[in-house]
């Protein structure tokens, strides 16, 4: 097991707040568990089974052979080329009736869009 490369660790008064930017997992550790986490960072996982389980669940600790960056690239490419989403562009006509507040504010005389090329 190894620590994820997407972990952000913040220490405050002996406590730790750990967030994994890839999974969104967040873990707040009291000083006792913060010391266990520091030992895990150094490779010592003795007497930390409960903490290790939570670190794995939050994506903070991952399998040694896992390629996290490769997974993100794959997800990005799959989303980019997937045909499961609909992209829609709205092009109003010259007689726009969206009633936008800036067009219909008091004192504005614009009831249609101006023709500009």
QUIZI-V371498 format. One record per residue. N is the residue number from 0. PSI is psi in degrees with one decimal (none if undefined). NEAR is the number of other ideal C-beta (glycine too) atoms within 10 Angstrom. Layout:
N|PSI|NEAR  N|PSI|NEAR
//
This chain:
0|149.1|13  1|159.5|12  2|142.0|16  3|146.3|19  4|-5.7|11  5|16.8|17  6|140.7|21  7|122.4|11  8|129.9|16  9|125.7|10  10|137.7|12  11|116.3|9  12|40.7|6  13|-15.9|11  14|158.9|14  15|142.9|19  16|120.2|14  17|128.4|22  18|136.2|17  19|116.3|22  20|-20.1|12  21|-46.1|17  22|-20.1|16  23|5.0|9  24|134.3|19  25|136.8|12  26|127.2|19  27|125.1|13  28|131.6|21  29|171.2|10  30|-36.2|10  31|-48.4|10  32|-25.7|17  33|-39.1|21  34|-40.2|14  35|-41.3|20  36|-40.0|21  37|-36.2|14  38|-37.8|15  39|-40.0|19  40|-32.0|11  41|-3.0|8  42|1.0|8  43|108.4|11  44|12.1|15  45|139.5|8  46|31.9|9  47|27.6|17  48|-41.9|9  49|-40.0|10  50|-41.5|21  51|-42.2|16  52|-41.9|11  53|-36.5|17  54|-38.4|26  55|-43.5|14  56|-35.1|12  57|-1.3|18  58|11.8|18  59|-29.7|26  60|127.1|21  61|165.9|22  62|147.7|9  63|-39.9|6  64|1.1|6  65|130.6|13  66|89.1|11  67|-42.2|16  68|-40.5|11  69|-38.1|9  70|-41.1|12  71|-42.6|12  72|-43.7|11  73|-44.9|11  74|-40.5|11  75|-46.0|10  76|-38.2|10  77|-40.9|10  78|-37.6|10  79|-38.9|7  80|3.9|7  81|148.7|8  82|33.8|5  83|-6.4|6  84|150.3|7  85|125.9|5  86|132.8|4  87|130.9|5  88|125.5|4  89|123.1|5  90|98.6|4  91|154.5|11  92|-178.6|8  93|-17.7|8  94|56.3|8  95|135.1|13  96|32.6|10  97|-15.0|9  98|42.9|8  99|140.7|12  100|-33.5|7  101|-23.8|7  102|-30.2|15  103|19.6|11  104|158.8|9  105|129.7|4  106|-13.3|4  107|131.7|11  108|5.8|5  109|112.5|12  110|-11.6|11  111|162.8|12  112|146.3|13  113|148.0|6  114|114.1|6  115|132.9|4  116|none|2
//
